[in-house]
Amino acid sequence: MSFMRLKNVDISYKLENTSVRAVRSFSCDIERGDIVGIVGESGSGKSTLALGIMRLLPPNASLSAETMLFDGRNILSFNQDELRKIRWKEISVVFQKAMNALSPVHKIFTQMYDVIIAHSPDTSKGKAYKMLTELFSKVNLPSKVLNMYPHELSGGMMQRVMITMSLIHNPKMIIFDEVTTALDVITQGQLLDEINRLVREFGLTAIIITHDIGVVNEVCNKVAVMYAGELLEFGKVKDVIFSPMHPYTKALVKSHPDLRIGNELIKGIPGSLPDLTDPPGGCIFYPRCDVRLDLCKSVKPEVSVLGDRIVKCHRIQR
């Protein structure tokens, strides 16, 4: 059995007079030890899916799924007490915008100690300080950071603090949500190298949410391509990125610079995401696809399973 199995996950946000169907019929299997990248434009539903997995959706959201298993257990059946026992202890998340995730008026140690005693209330401050110092050394942070306030840290240092926080209880899986956003290229590269090393050193399974195919190519072994709430392609990185089959995946790859190729132009994707309060009845990518067929407008494509590859496109089925 897969370490995490998601089948037909649907997430909607209830608004005043309508609802936004943010994730629709998302299905994939994640094996133990996988580093799965979830890639797509802003508004594709990537972070919403992560919040759904953690059961941290806001009150106006509704979540349903045919299957939502983590390590053989049904996440959907968990009550709040059961969820508290696995959050940050078995599944943790590194939220995007670390600057907003940390309290500006408390020192780093105080905030991290609160996370420790949430699951290990008998831990002394001395033991916690020693443990955090050891974890900081693994993410290249000096122990003095524990006695600093968030505003005294750079963006890269704050992200490292958040990564350390996610490792405190030695979880089985970590979700990294846009952890390289707003970082300079050098810091981004260093952080990705550290994530890659930590995943292997701690024996983790990881989900990395990003809009950057370069990030996926650098650290992930599998990739899920999302567009407007739907999974359009899933498989091994070396297959999906270097031999894309879905028109949207091909367009994403072409929109990313390839330094190995001389003067090839970067090509953007014309148009914009559809209105998710009333998504198209046929293929979700139909309005922006440059190889669309007549039936794509009204007939939703079925999922094609090609070995360990998943593609949702009428052209694959013809």
Secondary structure in CASP SS format (residue, H / E / C, confidence):
PFRMAT SS
TARGET T0000
AUTHOR 0000-0000-0000
METHOD secondary structure of the structure
MODEL  1
M C 1.00
S C 1.00
F C 1.00
M E 1.00
R E 1.00
L E 1.00
K E 1.00
N E 1.00
V E 1.00
D E 1.00
I E 1.00
S E 1.00
Y E 1.00
K E 1.00
L C 1.00
E C 1.00
N C 1.00
T C 1.00
S E 1.00
V E 1.00
R E 1.00
A E 1.00
V E 1.00
R E 1.00
S E 1.00
F E 1.00
S E 1.00
C E 1.00
D E 1.00
I E 1.00
E C 1.00
R C 1.00
G C 1.00
D C 1.00
I E 1.00
V E 1.00
G E 1.00
I E 1.00
V E 1.00
G C 1.00
E C 1.00
S C 1.00
G C 1.00
S C 1.00
G C 1.00
K H 1.00
S H 1.00
T H 1.00
L H 1.00
A H 1.00
L H 1.00
G H 1.00
I H 1.00
M H 1.00
R C 1.00
L C 1.00
L C 1.00
P C 1.00
P C 1.00
N C 1.00
A E 1.00
S E 1.00
L E 1.00
S E 1.00
A C 1.00
E C 1.00
T E 1.00
M E 1.00
L E 1.00
F E 1.00
D C 1.00
G C 1.00
R E 1.00
N E 1.00
I H 1.00
L H 1.00
S H 1.00
F C 1.00
N C 1.00
Q H 1.00
D H 1.00
E H 1.00
L H 1.00
R H 1.00
K H 1.00
I H 1.00
R E 1.00
W C 1.00
K C 1.00
E C 1.00
I E 1.00
S E 1.00
V E 1.00
V E 1.00
F C 1.00
Q C 1.00
K C 1.00
A H 1.00
M H 1.00
N H 1.00
A H 1.00
L C 1.00
S C 1.00
P C 1.00
V C 1.00
H C 1.00
K C 1.00
I H 1.00
F H 1.00
T H 1.00
Q H 1.00
M H 1.00
Y H 1.00
D H 1.00
V H 1.00
I H 1.00
I H 1.00
A H 1.00
H H 1.00
S C 1.00
P C 1.00
D C 1.00
T C 1.00
S C 1.00
K H 1.00
G H 1.00
K H 1.00
A H 1.00
Y H 1.00
K H 1.00
M H 1.00
L H 1.00
T H 1.00
E H 1.00
L H 1.00
F H 1.00
S H 1.00
K H 1.00
V C 1.00
N C 1.00
L C 1.00
P C 1.00
S H 1.00
K H 1.00
V H 1.00
L H 1.00
N H 1.00
M C 1.00
Y C 1.00
P H 1.00
H H 1.00
E H 1.00
L C 1.00
S C 1.00
G H 1.00
G H 1.00
M H 1.00
M H 1.00
Q H 1.00
R H 1.00
V H 1.00
M H 1.00
I H 1.00
T H 1.00
M H 1.00
S H 1.00
L H 1.00
I C 1.00
H C 1.00
N C 1.00
P C 1.00
K C 1.00
M E 1.00
I E 1.00
I E 1.00
F E 1.00
D E 1.00
E C 1.00
V C 1.00
T C 1.00
T C 1.00
A C 1.00
L C 1.00
D C 1.00
V H 1.00
I H 1.00
T H 1.00
Q H 1.00
G H 1.00
Q H 1.00
L H 1.00
L H 1.00
D H 1.00
E H 1.00
I H 1.00
N H 1.00
R H 1.00
L H 1.00
V H 1.00
R H 1.00
E H 1.00
F C 1.00
G C 1.00
L C 1.00
T E 1.00
A E 1.00
I E 1.00
I E 1.00
I E 1.00
T E 1.00
H C 1.00
D C 1.00
I H 1.00
G H 1.00
V H 1.00
V H 1.00
N H 1.00
E H 1.00
V H 1.00
C C 1.00
N C 1.00
K E 1.00
V E 1.00
A E 1.00
V E 1.00
M E 1.00
Y E 1.00
A C 1.00
G C 1.00
E E 1.00
L E 1.00
L E 1.00
E E 1.00
F E 1.00
G E 1.00
K E 1.00
V H 1.00
K H 1.00
D H 1.00
V H 1.00
I C 1.00
F C 1.00
S C 1.00
P C 1.00
M C 1.00
H C 1.00
P H 1.00
Y H 1.00
T H 1.00
K H 1.00
A H 1.00
L H 1.00
V H 1.00
K H 1.00
S C 1.00
H C 1.00
P C 1.00
D C 1.00
L C 1.00
R C 1.00
I C 1.00
G C 1.00
N C 1.00
E C 1.00
L C 1.00
I C 1.00
K C 1.00
G C 1.00
I C 1.00
P C 1.00
G C 1.00
S C 1.00
L C 1.00
P C 1.00
D C 1.00
L C 1.00
T C 1.00
D C 1.00
P C 1.00
P C 1.00
G C 1.00
G C 1.00
C C 1.00
I C 1.00
F C 1.00
Y H 1.00
P H 1.00
R H 1.00
C C 1.00
D C 1.00
V C 1.00
R C 1.00
L C 1.00
D H 1.00
L H 1.00
C H 1.00
K H 1.00
S C 1.00
V C 1.00
K C 1.00
P C 1.00
E C 1.00
V C 1.00
S E 1.00
V E 1.00
L E 1.00
G C 1.00
D C 1.00
R E 1.00
I E 1.00
V E 1.00
K C 1.00
C C 1.00
H H 1.00
R H 1.00
I H 1.00
Q H 1.00
R C 1.00
END
